[in-house]
Amino acid sequence: MYRRRSSSSRTLFTLILLGMVGGIAFLIFDGLRTSSTPISTPSIPTIEQPTSTPQVIVQQPTASITATPTPAPKTVSLVIPSLAVNAPIIDVYLVDGIWDVSLLGVNVGHLQGTARVGEVGNVVLSGHVELRDGHKGVFSLLSQAVIGDRVIVVDGGIQTQYVITEVYTTTPDDLTPVYPTIEPRLTLITCGSYDFFSNQYLERTIVVAVPIG
């Protein structure tokens, strides 16, 4: 029984040895075959240089675009050289039957309902004699106007000249100065005779002017 085991061991050892020799021989043969095969190197693409200098083509516009200028808003102003008055004329609207002069400021106000500048009739303009902060208003010197003084209305670059024909005072409830007229007329109105006790003006200063020529 011992001899059989010894014989089997030798047979198994022989098979293992033959397998190892065969494997080593295969590895040697495969290594020789691989080393003899040439290795291909990937080619680098070449960049072809241009034969001529590139040209930039600028396309000319087919049509010219001309912007239409927006006209400036027309301004109307009042000039009284003898009283140092030169101020814009703005609209003063009726609110509940009363002309609202709260936003008049240092401007001259055209009273809604009277003839507009350039129209035939009574153009009535109003201005403050004094501002709320105590500064002088645009018509602070209106009571010093003299018959014969010039008044100029500038409407969009067109000047219309007037001459003063009347200067007087009236009560605040007198509406005759604002009545419409057939003939062209310019009527200027401001407050006068301030009363500290009642905190109101007791009079209205009225200046009437007519166009020259």
C-alpha positions as CSV (number, residue, x, y, z in Angstrom):
1,M,0.0,0.0,0.0
2,Y,2.9,2.5,0.6
3,R,4.5,1.8,-2.8
4,R,1.2,2.6,-4.6
5,R,1.1,6.0,-3.0
6,S,4.7,6.7,-3.9
7,S,4.2,5.8,-7.5
8,S,1.1,8.0,-7.8
9,S,3.1,10.9,-6.3
10,R,5.8,10.6,-8.8
11,T,3.3,10.5,-11.6
12,L,1.6,13.7,-10.4
13,F,4.9,15.5,-9.9
14,T,5.9,14.6,-13.5
15,L,2.7,16.0,-14.9
16,I,3.1,19.2,-13.0
17,L,6.7,19.6,-14.1
18,L,5.7,19.1,-17.8
19,G,2.9,21.7,-17.4
20,M,5.3,24.2,-16.1
21,V,7.9,23.6,-18.8
22,G,5.2,23.9,-21.5
23,G,3.9,27.2,-20.0
24,I,7.4,28.7,-19.9
25,A,8.0,27.7,-23.5
26,F,4.7,29.3,-24.6
27,L,5.5,32.6,-22.8
28,I,9.0,32.7,-24.4
29,F,7.5,32.1,-27.9
30,D,4.8,34.7,-27.5
31,G,7.3,37.3,-26.3
32,L,9.5,36.7,-29.3
33,R,6.5,37.0,-31.7
34,T,5.3,40.3,-30.0
35,S,8.7,41.9,-30.1
36,S,9.1,41.3,-33.9
37,T,5.7,43.0,-34.7
38,P,6.3,46.8,-35.5
39,I,4.5,49.3,-33.3
40,S,2.5,51.8,-35.3
41,T,2.8,55.4,-34.0
42,P,-0.3,57.6,-34.5
43,S,0.2,60.3,-37.1
44,I,-0.1,63.9,-36.1
45,P,-2.2,65.9,-38.6
46,T,-0.4,68.7,-40.2
47,I,-1.8,72.3,-40.4
48,E,-1.7,73.7,-43.9
49,Q,-0.5,77.3,-43.9
50,P,-2.5,79.7,-46.0
51,T,-1.0,80.7,-49.2
52,S,-2.4,84.3,-49.1
53,T,-3.3,86.8,-46.4
54,P,-6.9,86.6,-45.4
55,Q,-9.0,89.6,-46.3
56,V,-11.8,91.2,-44.2
57,I,-14.8,92.2,-46.2
58,V,-16.9,95.0,-44.8
59,Q,-20.4,95.2,-46.2
60,Q,-21.6,98.7,-46.8
61,P,-25.1,99.6,-45.6
62,T,-27.6,99.5,-48.4
63,A,-29.6,102.5,-47.0
64,S,-28.8,105.3,-44.6
65,I,-31.1,105.7,-41.6
66,T,-31.9,109.3,-40.6
67,A,-33.4,109.9,-37.2
68,T,-36.2,112.4,-37.1
69,P,-35.5,115.0,-34.3
70,T,-38.3,115.4,-31.8
71,P,-39.4,119.1,-31.7
72,A,-38.9,120.8,-28.3
73,P,-42.1,121.7,-26.5
74,K,-43.3,125.3,-27.3
75,T,-42.8,127.6,-24.4
76,V,-44.8,130.8,-23.7
77,S,-43.5,133.5,-21.4
78,L,-44.3,137.0,-20.2
79,V,-41.7,139.8,-20.2
80,I,-42.2,143.2,-18.5
81,P,-38.8,145.0,-18.8
82,S,-39.7,147.9,-16.5
83,L,-40.7,145.5,-13.7
84,A,-37.9,142.9,-14.2
85,V,-40.5,140.2,-15.1
86,N,-39.4,137.3,-17.3
87,A,-41.3,134.2,-16.4
88,P,-43.0,131.2,-18.1
89,I,-46.8,131.1,-18.5
90,I,-48.5,127.9,-17.3
91,D,-52.1,126.9,-17.2
92,V,-54.2,127.5,-14.0
93,Y,-57.3,125.4,-13.9
94,L,-60.7,125.9,-12.3
95,V,-61.4,123.6,-9.4
96,D,-64.9,123.7,-8.0
97,G,-65.4,127.1,-9.6
98,I,-62.2,128.6,-8.2
99,W,-58.9,129.0,-10.0
100,D,-56.3,126.8,-8.3
101,V,-53.1,128.8,-7.9
102,S,-51.5,126.5,-5.3
103,L,-49.0,125.2,-7.8
104,L,-48.3,128.5,-9.5
105,G,-45.0,129.2,-7.7
106,V,-42.8,131.7,-9.5
107,N,-44.6,131.2,-12.8
108,V,-47.3,133.4,-14.5
109,G,-50.6,131.5,-14.7
110,H,-53.1,131.7,-17.6
111,L,-56.6,131.5,-16.1
112,Q,-58.7,128.7,-17.6
113,G,-61.8,130.0,-19.4
114,T,-60.2,133.2,-20.7
115,A,-58.8,133.7,-24.2
116,R,-55.6,131.9,-24.8
117,V,-52.4,133.7,-25.9
118,G,-52.7,134.4,-29.6
119,E,-56.5,134.4,-29.6
120,V,-58.7,137.5,-29.9
121,G,-60.3,138.4,-26.6
122,N,-59.3,139.0,-23.0
123,V,-56.2,137.0,-22.1
124,V,-56.0,137.0,-18.3
125,L,-52.8,136.2,-16.5
126,S,-52.2,135.9,-12.8
127,G,-49.2,135.8,-10.5
128,H,-48.3,135.8,-6.8
129,V,-47.2,139.1,-5.2
130,E,-45.5,137.1,-2.4
131,L,-44.7,133.4,-1.9
132,R,-45.5,131.3,1.1
133,D,-41.9,131.3,2.3
134,G,-41.9,135.2,2.3
135,H,-39.9,135.6,-1.0
136,K,-41.2,138.0,-3.6
137,G,-43.6,136.7,-6.2
138,V,-43.4,137.2,-9.9
139,F,-45.9,140.1,-9.7
140,S,-44.4,141.7,-6.6
141,L,-43.9,145.0,-8.4
142,L,-47.1,144.9,-10.5
143,S,-48.6,147.8,-8.5
144,Q,-45.7,150.0,-9.7
145,A,-46.6,149.5,-13.4
146,V,-47.0,152.8,-15.3
147,I,-49.3,153.5,-18.3
148,G,-47.2,153.4,-21.4
149,D,-44.9,150.6,-20.2
150,R,-44.3,147.7,-22.6
151,V,-45.4,144.1,-22.0
152,I,-44.2,141.3,-24.3
153,V,-45.6,137.9,-24.7
154,V,-43.2,135.4,-26.3
155,D,-45.0,132.4,-27.9
156,G,-42.7,129.8,-29.4
157,G,-40.2,132.5,-30.6
158,I,-42.9,134.9,-31.8
159,Q,-43.1,138.1,-29.8
160,T,-46.3,140.1,-29.4
161,Q,-45.9,143.5,-27.8
162,Y,-48.5,145.3,-25.7
163,V,-48.7,148.7,-24.0
164,I,-50.2,149.3,-20.6
165,T,-53.3,151.5,-20.7
166,E,-54.8,151.0,-17.2
167,V,-53.6,150.3,-13.7
168,Y,-56.1,150.1,-10.8
169,T,-57.2,148.1,-7.8
170,T,-60.5,146.4,-7.1
171,T,-62.1,144.0,-4.5
172,P,-61.4,140.3,-4.6
173,D,-65.0,139.5,-5.5
174,D,-65.0,141.8,-8.6
175,L,-65.0,139.5,-11.7
176,T,-65.3,142.2,-14.3
177,P,-61.5,142.2,-15.1
178,V,-61.8,138.6,-16.3
179,Y,-64.9,139.1,-18.5
180,P,-64.4,138.3,-22.2
181,T,-63.9,141.1,-24.7
182,I,-64.3,141.5,-28.4
183,E,-61.0,143.4,-28.8
184,P,-57.7,141.8,-28.0
185,R,-56.6,142.6,-24.4
186,L,-54.0,141.4,-21.9
187,T,-55.1,141.6,-18.2
188,L,-52.6,141.0,-15.4
189,I,-53.9,140.3,-11.9
190,T,-52.2,140.0,-8.5
191,C,-53.1,140.4,-4.8
192,G,-52.6,143.6,-2.8
193,S,-53.1,145.2,0.7
194,Y,-52.4,142.2,2.9
195,D,-54.3,142.2,6.2
196,F,-52.4,140.5,9.1
197,F,-55.5,140.2,11.3
198,S,-57.7,138.4,8.7
199,N,-54.6,136.7,7.0
200,Q,-55.9,137.7,3.6
201,Y,-55.4,140.2,0.8
202,L,-58.1,142.9,0.7
203,E,-57.5,144.1,-2.9
204,R,-56.6,143.0,-6.4
205,T,-54.2,144.9,-8.5
206,I,-55.2,145.0,-12.2
207,V,-53.1,146.0,-15.1
208,V,-54.6,146.2,-18.6
209,A,-52.6,146.2,-21.8
210,V,-53.5,146.3,-25.5
211,P,-51.5,145.1,-28.5
212,I,-49.3,147.7,-30.3
213,G,-50.1,148.3,-33.9
